Amino acid sequence: MEVRLNNIPKLDEYVIRLVVLNERMLGYIYPDKTSFVVALAVESGDCVSLLDAINMRRYVSFDDKVRLATERDFDDFNVCFEGFRNDPMYMYNKGTEPIYLQ
């Protein structure tokens, strides 16, 4: 029996989801490892250094809000979006309305 930490669905195909966690962290979720988000950037108010934030994992619980990131989120977190754009390996929100995963 698998214990679930959250309601984020696993994907059959290998697509990495670019997400925003609780409006404080920009990161990604591997298709088969939905229990955590790996950080690309953390909101500046959080007590974590940039060195600690890179590749930091944050477990996602049922109480967390996770949504697909938009290009605007990358601007807001000061992360370059160029390497992710139009790459079929990545899933992100191409619109303006939020798409929540949980």
Secondary structure, DSSP 8 states (H G I E B T S, - for coil): ----SS-----SS--EEEEEETTTEEEEEETTEEEEEEEEEE-TTSS--HHHHTT-EEE--TT--EEE--HHHHHHTT---TTTTT-TTEE---SSS--B--
